[in-house]
Amino acid sequence: MIESGGVAAALTRVRSVRRLAVYGRVTRVIGQVIEASAVPVAVGEVCRLTTSTRTVLAMVAGFQERGVMLLPLGDLEGIQPGATVAPLGRPLYAGVGQGLVGRVLNGLGHPIDGRGPVGPVTLRSLHADPPSPLDRPPLDIPFTTGVRAIDGLETFGRGQRVGIMAGSGVGKSVLLGMIARGASSDVNVIALLGERGREVREFIERDLGPEGLARSVVIVATSDQSAVIRAAGALVATTIAEHFRDQGQDVLLLMDSVTRVAMAWREVGLAVGEPPTTKGYPPSVFAGLPRLLERAGAAAQGTITGLYTVLVEGDDFNEPVADATRSILDGHVVLARRLASAKQFPAVDVLDSVSRVRDAVVDPTHREAANALIRLEAAYRAHEDLIAVGAYQAGANRTVDTAIAIRPALLDFLRQRPDEHSSFQTTRNAVVALATRAAALDRGEAA
């Protein structure tokens, strides 16, 4: 019989024995997919590929009869047949901590701004479950963006998730910069995913500015980087936002754009053999969207107000990603090309935009005033062609008469310079005053 002390000593010796490392070998490369011989790994696990000239990290994307399919986290140049594949026994992680604020990171969460290490960080898995539906408190506090068209007529709630639907070249990046500078958040997490390399520095220095960067974490994965890194950037940004939310802070998560994340997922899915279904997108894309978007929102402590830009192709607001995203989120803001062409910035179309929590976060006076102005804009829009050619006769419709009379003041309210910030109370008072003036005009009183 072995005494307890002897058992403990035997276990210590067993645990100290060096485990046998199991390696695979690269068998072939097709496109961006690396195939390796069978090796005990899990989907999502990171492996190190070593050749005679370089080392590349890759993520396990799937399996097949021939072995394991890997997607590289860098360039494929130099990968040779027979290159060693060593499992690292871990998935991708993000380092989170207060030192990230004011820094610019790459799609894997590593600093790229040349300012050295970010300080003490805690490793946190990129994959997490959304808060339980029963743990989400009701949204009843307005979230200030500093943009009058949004705060006044399409008010957001703290912890709301909103899509910003826009084509290319309608002022999306400028609007994001305005919101990042004027938002009522404790910290901003901004993900620039699939952007042109030229635009990144322009956004940070011109649109965001030193004031916005000082309380922001910026994650960058440009269009030239691999699909895995572009997709990981969305998870890194969400994970960092969750860290600050868990500390009880109110976080603004700006992701530009969720469309390019979906494109990265499509590239990954097609590369590993997933069949395309809706306009070339595989089913995993539409399964991944709710898993990503539902992680934002209010939790038991802290909030993540998520703003996700959706780049609509050919200004088609019903294309698959836009339609799926709109159905998941708590509202959407539409940036209209016709307004941008008329140099009305921000080009927010208040008729096509909607905030599903607006009525719960504003007072009744604000709500009725906003509805009155939206009705007047709808009346003007319905008769715009007649008004433009002079075919509309004054007195034919009292609502249209009021809409025409109040329109210059309404346009002045909706227009806003990029460097102009409006407090929520100032915006609310302006909406009420404008609606009161419109009501007086409708009654035939002097303006």
SULPEVEN-V272911 format. One record per backbone hydrogen bond with DSSP energy under -0.5 kcal/mol. CO is the residue of the C=O (numbers start at 1). NH is the residue of the N-H. E is the energy in kcal/mol with one decimal. If there is no record, write none. Layout:
((CO;NH;E) (CO;NH;E))
This chain:
((3;7;-2.2) (4;8;-2.3) (5;9;-2.0) (6;10;-2.3) (7;11;-2.6) (8;12;-2.1) (9;13;-2.0) (10;14;-2.4) (11;15;-2.6) (12;16;-1.4) (13;17;-0.6) (14;17;-1.2) (19;21;-0.5) (21;23;-0.5) (22;87;-0.6) (24;85;-2.6) (25;37;-2.5) (26;82;-2.8) (28;35;-3.2) (30;33;-2.5) (32;72;-0.7) (33;30;-2.5) (33;35;-0.5) (34;70;-3.1) (35;27;-3.0) (35;28;-1.5) (36;68;-2.3) (39;41;-1.5) (42;45;-2.1) (44;92;-0.5) (45;60;-2.7) (46;88;-2.5) (47;49;-0.5) (47;58;-2.3) (48;50;-0.6) (48;86;-2.7) (49;56;-2.6) (50;84;-1.7) (54;51;-2.6) (56;49;-3.6) (57;73;-3.1) (58;47;-3.1) (59;71;-2.6) (60;44;-2.5) (62;69;-2.8) (64;67;-1.3) (67;64;-2.5) (68;36;-2.5) (68;70;-0.5) (69;61;-2.8) (69;62;-1.3) (70;34;-2.9) (71;59;-2.8) (76;79;-2.2) (80;83;-1.9) (83;26;-2.1) (84;50;-2.2) (84;86;-0.6) (85;24;-2.7) (85;87;-0.6) (86;48;-2.7) (90;46;-2.7) (92;126;-1.3) (94;96;-0.6) (94;124;-2.3) (96;122;-2.7) (97;100;-1.6) (98;101;-1.5) (100;103;-2.0) (103;218;-2.4) (104;112;-2.6) (104;113;-0.7) (105;220;-2.8) (106;109;-2.2) (110;106;-2.6) (122;96;-2.5) (124;94;-2.5) (126;128;-0.5) (132;135;-1.6) (132;136;-0.6) (133;136;-0.8) (135;137;-0.7) (138;140;-0.8) (141;158;-3.3) (142;144;-0.6) (143;156;-0.6) (144;184;-2.0) (146;148;-0.6) (146;422;-1.1) (147;150;-0.6) (147;151;-2.9) (148;152;-2.8) (148;153;-0.5) (149;153;-0.9) (149;154;-0.5) (150;154;-1.5) (156;143;-2.4) (157;160;-2.2) (160;306;-1.5) (161;330;-2.7) (162;308;-2.8) (163;165;-0.7) (163;333;-3.1) (164;166;-0.5) (164;310;-2.9) (165;335;-2.8) (166;312;-2.0) (167;170;-0.6) (170;347;-0.5) (171;175;-2.1) (172;176;-2.2) (173;177;-2.2) (174;178;-2.2) (175;179;-2.3) (176;180;-2.7) (177;181;-2.0) (178;182;-2.0) (179;183;-1.6) (183;185;-1.3) (187;252;-2.3) (188;190;-0.5) (188;217;-2.5) (189;191;-0.5) (189;254;-2.7) (190;192;-0.6) (190;219;-3.3) (191;193;-0.8) (191;256;-3.1) (192;194;-0.5) (192;221;-2.5) (195;223;-2.4) (196;199;-0.8) (196;200;-0.9) (197;200;-0.6) (197;201;-0.7) (198;202;-1.0) (199;203;-2.6) (200;204;-2.4) (201;205;-2.8) (202;206;-2.7) (202;207;-1.2) (203;208;-3.5) (204;209;-1.6) (208;212;-1.0) (209;213;-2.5) (210;214;-1.9) (212;215;-1.0) (213;216;-1.9) (215;188;-2.7) (216;102;-3.8) (217;190;-3.2) (217;219;-0.5) (218;105;-3.5) (219;192;-3.3) (220;107;-0.6) (221;194;-3.6) (222;225;-1.7) (226;230;-2.1) (227;231;-2.5) (228;232;-2.6) (229;233;-2.1) (230;234;-0.8) (231;234;-0.6) (231;235;-1.1) (232;236;-2.9) (233;237;-2.4) (234;238;-2.0) (235;239;-2.5) (236;240;-2.5) (237;241;-2.3) (238;242;-2.3) (239;243;-1.8) (240;244;-1.8) (241;245;-2.2) (242;246;-2.5) (243;247;-0.7) (244;247;-0.6) (244;249;-1.8) (245;248;-2.3) (249;251;-0.7) (249;303;-1.6) (250;186;-3.0) (250;187;-1.2) (251;253;-0.6) (251;305;-3.2) (252;189;-3.1) (252;254;-0.6) (253;255;-0.5) (253;307;-3.2) (254;191;-3.3) (254;256;-0.5) (255;258;-0.5) (255;309;-2.6) (256;193;-2.7) (257;261;-1.2) (258;262;-2.2) (259;263;-2.1) (260;264;-1.9) (261;265;-2.4) (262;266;-2.4) (263;267;-2.4) (264;268;-2.2) (265;269;-3.1) (266;270;-2.8) (267;271;-1.7) (268;272;-1.6) (269;274;-2.8) (270;273;-1.2) (275;283;-0.6) (277;279;-0.8) (278;281;-2.3) (281;277;-2.1) (281;278;-1.0) (282;285;-1.5) (282;286;-0.7) (283;287;-1.2) (284;288;-2.0) (285;289;-1.7) (286;290;-0.6) (287;291;-0.8) (288;292;-2.0) (289;293;-2.8) (290;294;-2.3) (292;295;-0.9) (293;296;-1.1) (297;304;-1.6) (302;299;-2.1) (303;251;-3.0) (304;297;-1.5) (304;306;-0.8) (305;253;-2.5) (305;307;-0.5) (306;162;-3.2) (306;308;-0.5) (307;255;-2.6) (307;309;-0.5) (308;164;-2.6) (309;258;-2.3) (309;259;-0.7) (309;311;-0.5) (310;166;-2.4) (310;312;-1.0) (312;315;-1.1) (313;316;-1.5) (315;317;-1.0) (316;319;-1.4) (319;323;-2.7) (320;324;-2.6) (321;325;-2.7) (322;326;-2.4) (323;327;-1.5) (324;328;-1.0) (325;328;-0.7) (325;329;-2.3) (330;356;-2.1) (331;163;-2.1) (332;354;-2.6) (333;165;-2.7) (333;335;-0.5) (334;336;-0.6) (334;349;-3.0) (336;340;-1.9) (337;341;-2.8) (338;342;-1.1) (339;344;-2.8) (340;343;-1.7) (343;345;-0.9) (345;416;-2.5) (346;348;-1.7) (347;336;-2.2) (347;349;-0.5) (348;350;-1.0) (349;353;-1.4) (354;332;-2.4) (354;356;-0.5) (355;358;-1.1) (357;360;-1.1) (357;361;-0.8) (358;361;-1.4) (358;362;-1.1) (363;367;-2.5) (364;368;-2.6) (365;369;-2.1) (366;370;-2.6) (367;371;-2.4) (368;372;-2.1) (369;373;-2.0) (370;374;-2.2) (371;375;-2.3) (372;376;-1.9) (373;377;-2.2) (374;378;-2.3) (375;379;-2.3) (376;380;-2.4) (377;381;-2.6) (378;382;-2.1) (379;383;-1.0) (380;383;-0.6) (381;384;-0.9) (383;387;-2.5) (384;388;-2.5) (385;389;-1.6) (386;391;-2.3) (386;392;-1.2) (387;390;-0.9) (392;394;-0.5) (393;396;-1.9) (397;401;-2.4) (398;402;-2.2) (399;403;-2.5) (400;404;-2.4) (401;405;-2.1) (402;406;-2.5) (403;407;-1.1) (406;410;-2.2) (407;411;-2.9) (408;412;-2.0) (409;413;-1.7) (410;414;-2.2) (411;415;-2.3) (417;420;-1.7) (423;427;-2.4) (424;428;-2.8) (425;429;-2.5) (426;430;-2.0) (427;431;-2.2) (428;432;-2.2) (429;433;-2.5) (430;434;-2.4) (431;435;-2.4) (432;436;-2.3) (433;437;-2.2) (434;438;-2.2) (435;439;-2.2) (436;440;-2.0) (437;441;-2.1) (438;442;-2.2) (439;443;-1.5) (440;445;-2.7) (441;444;-1.3))
